[in-house]
Amino acid sequence: MLALDLIHTLAFAGVILFVGYGLCRVIRPLSRYNIPAPVVGGLIVAIAVLIARQSGVTLFKFDTTLRDPLMIAFFTTIGFGASLRLLKVGGPQVLIFFLISTVFAVLQNVLGASIAVLFRLHPLFGVLSGSVTLTGGPATGLAFAPLFEKAGVTGAATIAVAAAMFGIISGGLIGGPVGTALIERHRLRKVRAHPKAAVAVTAENIVEEKMLEPTAEVPVGEDKESYVLLKNLVVLLVAMWIGSWLSKGFAALGITLPAYIGAMFIAAIIRNLDDVTQLIGLSQRTLDDMGHVALSLFLVLALMTLRLWELAGLVLPLIVILIAQVTMIALVCFWPIFQLMGKDYDSAVMGGGFCGFMLGTTANAMANMKALVDRYGRAPRAFLVVPMVGAFFIDFTNAMLITVFLNIFK
């Protein structure tokens, strides 16, 4: 057995992360369906550990001390993205799309819990297979897994990863066909865009365009980029520090919360105060970069320690729940998404994006919509609305919803 300390474990996770990136470049289906590189790398280690365990061998002993701080750091950056000013800039369509997404995140949990009860399983098994892992993705699933485990869901982390992977693949598979069906059925064809004119944006680009980067006043002798990075890192750490006190206060009241909720709340408060006062001059680009680094390393660390053998006996109910979830989200795109978002071409493209982030990740949503606009023409409104909701606002409210369901069913 190879025993790794804190630094060794983090370094090993970093190497495995880049193995995942390499495999995503080489194995085309991985990139086509937007399977995250940290998930690919981490699962390789988890599968190797499973095979070794079946032979009676323990391969590694990891020190996962940094796993939770990295997770909290990522979700704190999500809090910094919850800008009311950004929601206002996005207009009423962003708000409507956000409200619809929130309602169906609730319904994902209700549907999952109902089917779980039919299989005589804990209702939280169904919640874990609902908005936790589908709307939330693997990061949210792994972050909440310890609380679900304590509440009675055995093997919560493994279930979370299985559900999240199913959702990512499904979101990538059905988003394009759903959008195409809406466009063809309602004869919404636009003039096909030239391939070089296709919309090539990311969720972060959309936000950066709407939240202008502040002009930083840099002390004499300091490098601008390093100073901005340092300032935002310190603010991030302060939010995590104050947030830990807030989380302890909630725990003292007997309210079950994941460790990052307090920090995410504090980050949202700091963000909106800074939007008004410009006292700090937060850089959303810098915060997004730090969040991406923290998320990638957290996912690898969490996946390397998965106990895949705990999934045995739960495959059938999990598959039934996930098929029901995929069916519901696909139908939602035909009604009410298409009707409420305008019954036009952009709303059809939004339907493809909705499938992507409500089942998988925002990357799925962007890939689905890009495939549609490459074929039918540009959809600027869809590329404004979907990433704002999918990458920022729904993650914030989803954490609140999951917390409510945890406290109802615990």
LUMKEVO-373010 format. One record per residue (C-alpha): residue number from 0; residue in one letter; x, y, z. Coordinates in nm, 3 decimals, padded with zeros to 5 digits, always signed. Layout:
<pts>
+-----+---+---------+---------+---------+
:   k : r :       x :       y :       z :
+-----+---+---------+---------+---------+
: NUM : A :       X :       Y :       Z :
...
+-----+---+---------+---------+---------+
</pts>
This chain:
<pts>
+-----+---+---------+---------+---------+
:   k : r :       x :       y :       z :
+-----+---+---------+---------+---------+
:   0 : M : +00.000 : +00.000 : +00.000 :
:   1 : L : +00.126 : +00.345 : -00.094 :
:   2 : A : +00.056 : +00.599 : +00.184 :
:   3 : L : +00.045 : +00.959 : +00.060 :
:   4 : D : +00.051 : +01.266 : +00.285 :
:   5 : L : -00.133 : +01.592 : +00.216 :
:   6 : I : +00.116 : +01.730 : -00.038 :
:   7 : H : +00.172 : +01.393 : -00.206 :
:   8 : T : -00.204 : +01.343 : -00.241 :
:   9 : L : -00.257 : +01.687 : -00.394 :
:  10 : A : +00.034 : +01.638 : -00.635 :
:  11 : F : -00.096 : +01.293 : -00.733 :
:  12 : A : -00.443 : +01.444 : -00.790 :
:  13 : G : -00.288 : +01.709 : -01.014 :
:  14 : V : -00.113 : +01.446 : -01.226 :
:  15 : I : -00.434 : +01.242 : -01.253 :
:  16 : L : -00.623 : +01.558 : -01.352 :
:  17 : F : -00.395 : +01.609 : -01.652 :
:  18 : V : -00.422 : +01.241 : -01.739 :
:  19 : G : -00.795 : +01.311 : -01.760 :
:  20 : Y : -00.736 : +01.610 : -01.989 :
:  21 : G : -00.517 : +01.396 : -02.213 :
:  22 : L : -00.777 : +01.120 : -02.237 :
:  23 : C : -01.049 : +01.373 : -02.321 :
:  24 : R : -00.837 : +01.494 : -02.613 :
:  25 : V : -00.761 : +01.143 : -02.739 :
:  26 : I : -01.098 : +00.972 : -02.681 :
:  27 : R : -01.344 : +01.176 : -02.888 :
:  28 : P : -01.672 : +01.067 : -02.719 :
:  29 : L : -01.545 : +01.207 : -02.387 :
:  30 : S : -01.511 : +01.557 : -02.530 :
:  31 : R : -01.821 : +01.523 : -02.748 :
:  32 : Y : -02.042 : +01.463 : -02.444 :
:  33 : N : -01.853 : +01.712 : -02.223 :
:  34 : I : -01.737 : +01.457 : -01.968 :
:  35 : P : -01.525 : +01.665 : -01.726 :
:  36 : A : -01.154 : +01.580 : -01.728 :
:  37 : P : -01.138 : +01.559 : -01.344 :
:  38 : V : -01.416 : +01.299 : -01.353 :
:  39 : V : -01.233 : +01.093 : -01.617 :
:  40 : G : -00.905 : +01.096 : -01.426 :
:  41 : G : -01.059 : +01.039 : -01.083 :
:  42 : L : -01.272 : +00.748 : -01.201 :
:  43 : I : -00.966 : +00.573 : -01.345 :
:  44 : V : -00.812 : +00.569 : -00.997 :
:  45 : A : -01.142 : +00.463 : -00.837 :
:  46 : I : -01.179 : +00.174 : -01.083 :
:  47 : A : -00.818 : +00.067 : -01.024 :
:  48 : V : -00.882 : +00.069 : -00.648 :
:  49 : L : -01.200 : -00.138 : -00.699 :
:  50 : I : -01.018 : -00.400 : -00.908 :
:  51 : A : -00.735 : -00.419 : -00.654 :
:  52 : R : -00.983 : -00.450 : -00.367 :
:  53 : Q : -01.150 : -00.749 : -00.532 :
:  54 : S : -00.808 : -00.912 : -00.532 :
:  55 : G : -00.759 : -00.829 : -00.163 :
:  56 : V : -00.505 : -00.552 : -00.227 :
:  57 : T : -00.514 : -00.190 : -00.101 :
:  58 : L : -00.338 : +00.036 : -00.352 :
:  59 : F : -00.340 : +00.377 : -00.186 :
:  60 : K : -00.399 : +00.557 : +00.139 :
:  61 : F : -00.481 : +00.921 : +00.065 :
:  62 : D : -00.472 : +01.225 : +00.292 :
:  63 : T : -00.782 : +01.417 : +00.183 :
:  64 : T : -00.742 : +01.708 : +00.425 :
:  65 : L : -00.760 : +01.963 : +00.143 :
:  66 : R : -01.070 : +01.814 : -00.022 :
:  67 : D : -01.329 : +02.008 : +00.180 :
:  68 : P : -01.145 : +02.344 : +00.170 :
:  69 : L : -01.122 : +02.315 : -00.210 :
:  70 : M : -01.492 : +02.232 : -00.230 :
:  71 : I : -01.584 : +02.529 : -00.009 :
:  72 : A : -01.361 : +02.758 : -00.217 :
:  73 : F : -01.537 : +02.657 : -00.539 :
:  74 : F : -01.886 : +02.715 : -00.404 :
:  75 : T : -01.775 : +03.045 : -00.252 :
:  76 : T : -01.686 : +03.162 : -00.604 :
:  77 : I : -02.040 : +03.060 : -00.707 :
:  78 : G : -02.165 : +03.296 : -00.437 :
:  79 : F : -01.955 : +03.577 : -00.583 :
:  80 : G : -02.133 : +03.518 : -00.915 :
:  81 : A : -02.481 : +03.574 : -00.765 :
:  82 : S : -02.503 : +03.937 : -00.868 :
:  83 : L : -02.844 : +04.103 : -00.860 :
:  84 : R : -02.708 : +04.362 : -01.101 :
:  85 : L : -02.626 : +04.085 : -01.347 :
:  86 : L : -02.977 : +03.945 : -01.312 :
:  87 : K : -03.118 : +04.290 : -01.386 :
:  88 : V : -02.891 : +04.338 : -01.688 :
:  89 : G : -03.009 : +04.005 : -01.827 :
:  90 : G : -03.365 : +04.135 : -01.843 :
:  91 : P : -03.700 : +03.971 : -01.773 :
:  92 : Q : -03.622 : +03.663 : -01.984 :
:  93 : V : -03.333 : +03.570 : -01.757 :
:  94 : L : -03.563 : +03.599 : -01.454 :
:  95 : I : -03.838 : +03.391 : -01.618 :
:  96 : F : -03.593 : +03.122 : -01.728 :
:  97 : F : -03.439 : +03.122 : -01.381 :
:  98 : L : -03.779 : +03.078 : -01.213 :
:  99 : I : -03.875 : +02.794 : -01.448 :
: 100 : S : -03.543 : +02.621 : -01.378 :
: 101 : T : -03.594 : +02.657 : -01.003 :
: 102 : V : -03.946 : +02.512 : -01.020 :
: 103 : F : -03.828 : +02.209 : -01.215 :
: 104 : A : -03.533 : +02.158 : -00.983 :
: 105 : V : -03.794 : +02.118 : -00.708 :
: 106 : L : -03.992 : +01.876 : -00.926 :
: 107 : Q : -03.678 : +01.672 : -00.995 :
: 108 : N : -03.650 : +01.611 : -00.621 :
: 109 : V : -04.020 : +01.536 : -00.579 :
: 110 : L : -04.013 : +01.289 : -00.869 :
: 111 : G : -03.696 : +01.120 : -00.745 :
: 112 : A : -03.821 : +01.090 : -00.387 :
: 113 : S : -04.156 : +00.949 : -00.501 :
: 114 : I : -03.997 : +00.674 : -00.711 :
: 115 : A : -03.748 : +00.593 : -00.433 :
: 116 : V : -04.037 : +00.539 : -00.191 :
: 117 : L : -04.199 : +00.300 : -00.442 :
: 118 : F : -03.878 : +00.092 : -00.429 :
: 119 : R : -03.892 : +00.112 : -00.046 :
: 120 : L : -03.576 : +00.320 : -00.037 :
: 121 : H : -03.505 : +00.634 : +00.163 :
: 122 : P : -03.667 : +00.933 : -00.015 :
: 123 : L : -03.332 : +01.112 : +00.000 :
: 124 : F : -03.200 : +00.846 : -00.241 :
: 125 : G : -03.437 : +00.997 : -00.495 :
: 126 : V : -03.341 : +01.354 : -00.403 :
: 127 : L : -02.975 : +01.261 : -00.455 :
: 128 : S : -03.077 : +01.137 : -00.801 :
: 129 : G : -03.267 : +01.462 : -00.862 :
: 130 : S : -03.151 : +01.822 : -00.860 :
: 131 : V : -02.848 : +01.740 : -00.644 :
: 132 : T : -02.667 : +01.559 : -00.924 :
: 133 : L : -02.861 : +01.655 : -01.237 :
: 134 : T : -02.908 : +02.030 : -01.198 :
: 135 : G : -02.608 : +02.046 : -00.966 :
: 136 : G : -02.366 : +01.810 : -01.140 :
: 137 : P : -02.092 : +01.593 : -00.988 :
: 138 : A : -01.947 : +01.874 : -00.773 :
: 139 : T : -02.275 : +01.943 : -00.593 :
: 140 : G : -02.343 : +01.570 : -00.558 :
: 141 : L : -02.005 : +01.502 : -00.399 :
: 142 : A : -02.030 : +01.811 : -00.177 :
: 143 : F : -02.366 : +01.701 : -00.034 :
: 144 : A : -02.283 : +01.328 : -00.023 :
: 145 : P : -02.159 : +01.324 : +00.341 :
: 146 : L : -02.489 : +01.479 : +00.460 :
: 147 : F : -02.693 : +01.226 : +00.262 :
: 148 : E : -02.477 : +00.947 : +00.403 :
: 149 : K : -02.547 : +01.069 : +00.757 :
: 150 : A : -02.918 : +01.090 : +00.676 :
: 151 : G : -02.929 : +00.722 : +00.581 :
: 152 : V : -02.830 : +00.698 : +00.211 :
: 153 : T : -02.554 : +00.436 : +00.202 :
: 154 : G : -02.292 : +00.492 : -00.067 :
: 155 : A : -02.414 : +00.847 : -00.134 :
: 156 : A : -02.093 : +00.962 : -00.306 :
: 157 : T : -02.093 : +00.668 : -00.546 :
: 158 : I : -02.463 : +00.714 : -00.624 :
: 159 : A : -02.401 : +01.084 : -00.683 :
: 160 : V : -02.127 : +01.022 : -00.937 :
: 161 : A : -02.329 : +00.753 : -01.118 :
: 162 : A : -02.634 : +00.980 : -01.142 :
: 163 : A : -02.427 : +01.280 : -01.249 :
: 164 : M : -02.252 : +01.084 : -01.525 :
: 165 : F : -02.585 : +00.948 : -01.652 :
: 166 : G : -02.720 : +01.303 : -01.656 :
: 167 : I : -02.419 : +01.451 : -01.837 :
: 168 : I : -02.438 : +01.189 : -02.112 :
: 169 : S : -02.818 : +01.220 : -02.139 :
: 170 : G : -02.804 : +01.600 : -02.146 :
: 171 : G : -02.555 : +01.584 : -02.431 :
: 172 : L : -02.755 : +01.325 : -02.624 :
: 173 : I : -03.108 : +01.468 : -02.610 :
: 174 : G : -03.051 : +01.845 : -02.610 :
: 175 : G : -02.978 : +01.870 : -02.981 :
: 176 : P : -03.268 : +01.646 : -03.093 :
: 177 : V : -03.512 : +01.832 : -02.866 :
: 178 : G : -03.407 : +02.170 : -03.005 :
: 179 : T : -03.420 : +02.035 : -03.359 :
: 180 : A : -03.769 : +01.892 : -03.308 :
: 181 : L : -03.895 : +02.230 : -03.183 :
: 182 : I : -03.738 : +02.417 : -03.474 :
: 183 : E : -03.867 : +02.175 : -03.738 :
: 184 : R : -04.215 : +02.134 : -03.588 :
: 185 : H : -04.275 : +02.509 : -03.571 :
: 186 : R : -04.084 : +02.588 : -03.892 :
: 187 : L : -03.844 : +02.822 : -03.719 :
: 188 : R : -03.551 : +02.781 : -03.956 :
: 189 : K : -03.316 : +03.075 : -03.988 :
: 190 : V : -03.060 : +03.132 : -04.259 :
: 191 : R : -02.779 : +02.894 : -04.185 :
: 192 : A : -02.480 : +03.074 : -04.037 :
: 193 : H : -02.137 : +03.044 : -04.192 :
: 194 : P : -01.932 : +02.804 : -03.974 :
: 195 : K : -01.681 : +03.076 : -03.890 :
: 196 : A : -01.965 : +03.299 : -03.773 :
: 197 : A : -02.102 : +03.042 : -03.530 :
: 198 : V : -02.140 : +03.161 : -03.174 :
: 199 : A : -01.838 : +03.042 : -02.979 :
: 200 : V : -01.879 : +03.167 : -02.624 :
: 201 : T : -01.856 : +03.033 : -02.272 :
: 202 : A : -02.067 : +03.106 : -01.968 :
: 203 : E : -01.777 : +03.305 : -01.825 :
: 204 : N : -01.753 : +03.519 : -02.141 :
: 205 : I : -02.120 : +03.611 : -02.113 :
: 206 : V : -02.077 : +03.725 : -01.754 :
: 207 : E : -01.757 : +03.914 : -01.827 :
: 208 : E : -01.934 : +04.108 : -02.103 :
: 209 : K : -02.212 : +04.209 : -01.862 :
: 210 : M : -01.995 : +04.269 : -01.556 :
: 211 : L : -01.717 : +04.501 : -01.663 :
: 212 : E : -01.385 : +04.426 : -01.497 :
: 213 : P : -01.296 : +04.704 : -01.251 :
: 214 : T : -00.988 : +04.919 : -01.304 :
: 215 : A : -00.759 : +04.822 : -01.021 :
: 216 : E : -00.549 : +05.082 : -00.842 :
: 217 : V : -00.217 : +04.905 : -00.802 :
: 218 : P : +00.037 : +05.014 : -00.537 :
: 219 : V : +00.365 : +05.145 : -00.674 :
: 220 : G : +00.604 : +04.863 : -00.753 :
: 221 : E : +00.335 : +04.591 : -00.765 :
: 222 : D : +00.251 : +04.385 : -01.073 :
: 223 : K : -00.111 : +04.448 : -01.173 :
: 224 : E : -00.209 : +04.086 : -01.245 :
: 225 : S : -00.052 : +03.945 : -00.929 :
: 226 : Y : -00.205 : +04.225 : -00.720 :
: 227 : V : -00.557 : +04.159 : -00.857 :
: 228 : L : -00.510 : +03.786 : -00.798 :
: 229 : L : -00.389 : +03.844 : -00.441 :
: 230 : K : -00.673 : +04.084 : -00.358 :
: 231 : N : -00.944 : +03.849 : -00.485 :
: 232 : L : -00.782 : +03.550 : -00.316 :
: 233 : V : -00.782 : +03.733 : +00.019 :
: 234 : V : -01.149 : +03.831 : -00.025 :
: 235 : L : -01.229 : +03.468 : -00.110 :
: 236 : L : -01.053 : +03.347 : +00.206 :
: 237 : V : -01.227 : +03.610 : +00.419 :
: 238 : A : -01.566 : +03.498 : +00.283 :
: 239 : M : -01.478 : +03.138 : +00.370 :
: 240 : W : -01.366 : +03.246 : +00.719 :
: 241 : I : -01.679 : +03.446 : +00.803 :
: 242 : G : -01.894 : +03.183 : +00.632 :
: 243 : S : -01.760 : +02.913 : +00.862 :
: 244 : W : -01.899 : +03.108 : +01.160 :
: 245 : L : -02.235 : +03.143 : +00.987 :
: 246 : S : -02.246 : +02.769 : +00.915 :
: 247 : K : -02.169 : +02.692 : +01.281 :
: 248 : G : -02.455 : +02.921 : +01.381 :
: 249 : F : -02.699 : +02.732 : +01.157 :
: 250 : A : -02.569 : +02.400 : +01.294 :
: 251 : A : -02.631 : +02.522 : +01.649 :
: 252 : L : -02.996 : +02.579 : +01.552 :
: 253 : G : -03.023 : +02.217 : +01.437 :
: 254 : I : -03.041 : +02.305 : +01.065 :
: 255 : T : -02.861 : +02.060 : +00.835 :
: 256 : L : -02.640 : +02.250 : +00.590 :
: 257 : P : -02.340 : +02.159 : +00.375 :
: 258 : A : -02.015 : +02.316 : +00.486 :
: 259 : Y : -02.005 : +02.568 : +00.202 :
: 260 : I : -02.347 : +02.733 : +00.246 :
: 261 : G : -02.229 : +02.995 : +00.493 :
: 262 : A : -01.937 : +03.099 : +00.276 :
: 263 : M : -02.156 : +03.111 : -00.034 :
: 264 : F : -02.405 : +03.340 : +00.143 :
: 265 : I : -02.129 : +03.573 : +00.262 :
: 266 : A : -01.976 : +03.581 : -00.086 :
: 267 : A : -02.312 : +03.680 : -00.237 :
: 268 : I : -02.347 : +03.962 : +00.017 :
: 269 : I : -01.993 : +04.088 : -00.055 :
: 270 : R : -02.055 : +04.071 : -00.430 :
: 271 : N : -02.374 : +04.277 : -00.419 :
: 272 : L : -02.228 : +04.532 : -00.176 :
: 273 : D : -01.928 : +04.569 : -00.404 :
: 274 : D : -02.155 : +04.612 : -00.708 :
: 275 : V : -02.306 : +04.917 : -00.534 :
: 276 : T : -01.999 : +05.066 : -00.368 :
: 277 : Q : -01.707 : +04.944 : -00.587 :
: 278 : L : -01.511 : +04.951 : -00.261 :
: 279 : I : -01.320 : +04.628 : -00.330 :
: 280 : G : -01.333 : +04.609 : -00.708 :
: 281 : L : -01.387 : +04.232 : -00.737 :
: 282 : S : -01.272 : +04.067 : -01.060 :
: 283 : Q : -01.524 : +03.804 : -01.166 :
: 284 : R : -01.277 : +03.669 : -01.421 :
: 285 : T : -01.017 : +03.609 : -01.149 :
: 286 : L : -01.272 : +03.455 : -00.913 :
: 287 : D : -01.395 : +03.224 : -01.191 :
: 288 : D : -01.039 : +03.110 : -01.260 :
: 289 : M : -00.977 : +03.033 : -00.892 :
: 290 : G : -01.310 : +02.852 : -00.873 :
: 291 : H : -01.223 : +02.639 : -01.175 :
: 292 : V : -00.889 : +02.536 : -01.021 :
: 293 : A : -01.051 : +02.453 : -00.686 :
: 294 : L : -01.332 : +02.255 : -00.855 :
: 295 : S : -01.096 : +02.049 : -01.069 :
: 296 : L : -00.874 : +01.946 : -00.779 :
: 297 : F : -01.173 : +01.883 : -00.551 :
: 298 : L : -01.338 : +01.653 : -00.803 :
: 299 : V : -01.024 : +01.448 : -00.854 :
: 300 : L : -00.964 : +01.415 : -00.479 :
: 301 : A : -01.326 : +01.313 : -00.418 :
: 302 : L : -01.343 : +01.065 : -00.705 :
: 303 : M : -01.013 : +00.896 : -00.621 :
: 304 : T : -01.163 : +00.787 : -00.289 :
: 305 : L : -01.497 : +00.661 : -00.426 :
: 306 : R : -01.618 : +00.323 : -00.300 :
: 307 : L : -01.766 : +00.194 : -00.626 :
: 308 : W : -01.859 : -00.140 : -00.470 :
: 309 : E : -02.137 : +00.034 : -00.273 :
: 310 : L : -02.344 : +00.075 : -00.592 :
: 311 : A : -02.432 : -00.295 : -00.602 :
: 312 : G : -02.806 : -00.359 : -00.553 :
: 313 : L : -02.907 : +00.000 : -00.629 :
: 314 : V : -02.869 : -00.005 : -01.007 :
: 315 : L : -03.233 : -00.080 : -01.098 :
: 316 : P : -03.404 : +00.191 : -00.887 :
: 317 : L : -03.134 : +00.440 : -00.989 :
: 318 : I : -03.189 : +00.372 : -01.360 :
: 319 : V : -03.569 : +00.397 : -01.324 :
: 320 : I : -03.539 : +00.732 : -01.145 :
: 321 : L : -03.292 : +00.872 : -01.398 :
: 322 : I : -03.497 : +00.765 : -01.701 :
: 323 : A : -03.800 : +00.936 : -01.546 :
: 324 : Q : -03.593 : +01.250 : -01.484 :
: 325 : V : -03.466 : +01.262 : -01.843 :
: 326 : T : -03.819 : +01.214 : -01.976 :
: 327 : M : -03.956 : +01.495 : -01.761 :
: 328 : I : -03.687 : +01.745 : -01.865 :
: 329 : A : -03.729 : +01.660 : -02.235 :
: 330 : L : -04.107 : +01.717 : -02.212 :
: 331 : V : -04.056 : +02.045 : -02.024 :
: 332 : C : -03.869 : +02.185 : -02.323 :
: 333 : F : -04.181 : +02.143 : -02.537 :
: 334 : W : -04.399 : +02.288 : -02.263 :
: 335 : P : -04.367 : +02.529 : -02.085 :
: 336 : I : -04.011 : +02.639 : -02.181 :
: 337 : F : -04.089 : +02.699 : -02.549 :
: 338 : Q : -04.417 : +02.880 : -02.478 :
: 339 : L : -04.298 : +03.098 : -02.190 :
: 340 : M : -03.974 : +03.200 : -02.357 :
: 341 : G : -04.145 : +03.338 : -02.666 :
: 342 : K : -04.244 : +03.055 : -02.906 :
: 343 : D : -03.965 : +03.162 : -03.142 :
: 344 : Y : -03.633 : +03.034 : -03.272 :
: 345 : D : -03.433 : +03.151 : -02.969 :
: 346 : S : -03.674 : +02.978 : -02.732 :
: 347 : A : -03.628 : +02.652 : -02.926 :
: 348 : V : -03.250 : +02.684 : -02.889 :
: 349 : M : -03.303 : +02.756 : -02.517 :
: 350 : G : -03.485 : +02.423 : -02.496 :
: 351 : G : -03.170 : +02.243 : -02.608 :
: 352 : G : -02.970 : +02.440 : -02.354 :
: 353 : F : -03.220 : +02.365 : -02.078 :
: 354 : C : -03.172 : +01.990 : -02.136 :
: 355 : G : -02.799 : +02.041 : -02.107 :
: 356 : F : -02.769 : +02.212 : -01.771 :
: 357 : M : -03.076 : +02.060 : -01.600 :
: 358 : L : -02.938 : +01.711 : -01.669 :
: 359 : G : -02.565 : +01.772 : -01.694 :
: 360 : T : -02.354 : +02.085 : -01.693 :
: 361 : T : -02.351 : +02.430 : -01.849 :
: 362 : A : -02.088 : +02.295 : -02.090 :
: 363 : N : -02.352 : +02.051 : -02.217 :
: 364 : A : -02.597 : +02.337 : -02.261 :
: 365 : M : -02.350 : +02.547 : -02.458 :
: 366 : A : -02.250 : +02.251 : -02.677 :
: 367 : N : -02.616 : +02.169 : -02.750 :
: 368 : M : -02.695 : +02.526 : -02.847 :
: 369 : K : -02.381 : +02.564 : -03.056 :
: 370 : A : -02.476 : +02.252 : -03.255 :
: 371 : L : -02.816 : +02.408 : -03.327 :
: 372 : V : -02.686 : +02.752 : -03.429 :
: 373 : D : -02.420 : +02.595 : -03.650 :
: 374 : R : -02.703 : +02.436 : -03.845 :
: 375 : Y : -02.985 : +02.690 : -03.828 :
: 376 : G : -02.834 : +03.031 : -03.750 :
: 377 : R : -02.743 : +03.259 : -03.460 :
: 378 : A : -02.952 : +03.277 : -03.142 :
: 379 : P : -02.802 : +03.565 : -02.939 :
: 380 : R : -03.083 : +03.578 : -02.682 :
: 381 : A : -03.042 : +03.209 : -02.602 :
: 382 : F : -02.667 : +03.255 : -02.557 :
: 383 : L : -02.733 : +03.537 : -02.312 :
: 384 : V : -03.007 : +03.376 : -02.103 :
: 385 : V : -02.897 : +03.012 : -02.069 :
: 386 : P : -02.539 : +03.053 : -01.940 :
: 387 : M : -02.640 : +03.323 : -01.691 :
: 388 : V : -02.895 : +03.090 : -01.535 :
: 389 : G : -02.713 : +02.760 : -01.584 :
: 390 : A : -02.369 : +02.866 : -01.466 :
: 391 : F : -02.452 : +03.104 : -01.182 :
: 392 : F : -02.803 : +03.160 : -01.051 :
: 393 : I : -02.943 : +02.805 : -01.052 :
: 394 : D : -02.640 : +02.671 : -00.861 :
: 395 : F : -02.708 : +02.918 : -00.584 :
: 396 : T : -03.081 : +02.842 : -00.547 :
: 397 : N : -03.029 : +02.469 : -00.600 :
: 398 : A : -02.810 : +02.458 : -00.290 :
: 399 : M : -03.095 : +02.616 : -00.094 :
: 400 : L : -03.350 : +02.368 : -00.234 :
: 401 : I : -03.134 : +02.066 : -00.153 :
: 402 : T : -03.089 : +02.193 : +00.202 :
: 403 : V : -03.467 : +02.222 : +00.243 :
: 404 : F : -03.526 : +01.867 : +00.119 :
: 405 : L : -03.249 : +01.734 : +00.343 :
: 406 : N : -03.413 : +01.887 : +00.648 :
: 407 : I : -03.759 : +01.762 : +00.545 :
: 408 : F : -03.657 : +01.400 : +00.495 :
: 409 : K : -03.374 : +01.359 : +00.747 :
+-----+---+---------+---------+---------+
</pts>
